[in-house]
Amino acid sequence: MRALLPVILLLSLAAPAAAAPPAFEDTMAQRTLACTLCHGAQGRAGPDGYYPRIAGKPEGYLYNQLLNFRDGRRHYGLMTGLLDPLSDAYLFEIARHFASLDVPYPPPRPVPAAPEVLQRGRQLALQGDAGQRLPACASCHGKALTGQQPNVPGLLGLSRDYLNAQLGAWRTGQRRAHAPDCMAEIARQLAPEDLGAVTAWLASEALPADSKPAAQASGAAAPPARARGRKAAPPPVAEAPPIRCGSAPLPVTKAQP
């Protein structure tokens, strides 16, 4: 044993020198490892379905959501803590990075729902319900429900748990947007059974071959989004204009305090 001690000592001294530190790439992919830790490799989505896919989403949408988390319109302490020190310009760089990623979607997971429930969800997503004054999801999120440039995200490829959580947040005011807050109005008008039906159908529907967001609708450009009290604003990204849900603006009712 004594004869081995010098060998062990030499190996222990040589080990730190042999283990070279990983190279620093100074790329957005490396800088955003804090994002992909939760949102999955390349932003493909977290394994539990709670952290959504961010890869390939419209850059204007991603940028506005980063602003919303940082400035208190969306509430999640971990996101706020990560984003609070960052400037508008750097948030825009992060949004542009993830928007540029073109990675495939996994197949949807089966959703245990009755056929009539899925059919109701399909109707709400693609046609809406005039009697309930509910516009179709497709009227804003694109005919293929893969989103629309520059600010509207896709709905396919998201888990049912995530969709339920977000619609619930819109209903209760935990998630907000700049006026007109169209999604909050729609979420509050959805009956609980309809909310469950539309999220069941969306989560179970496979994406089309072309899963990219649709091109920007004509006349959709608007003044760029800005966060109060922040300097170094990024290049202009159109903030979502007043959304016309269907052929006419969604009737807006005053939320109760």
Secondary structure, DSSP 8 states (H G I E B T S, - for coil): -TTTHHHHHHHHHHHHHHS-------SHHHHTHHHHHHH-GGG---TTSSS---TT--HHHHHHHHHHHHHTSB--HHHHHHHTT--HHHHHHHHHHHHT--------------HHHHHHHHHHHHT-BGGGTB--THHHH-TTSSEETTTEE--TT--HHHHHHHHHHHHHTSB--SSS-HHHHHHHHS-HHHHHHHHHHHHH----S--S-B---TT----B---TT--S--S--B-------TTS---------
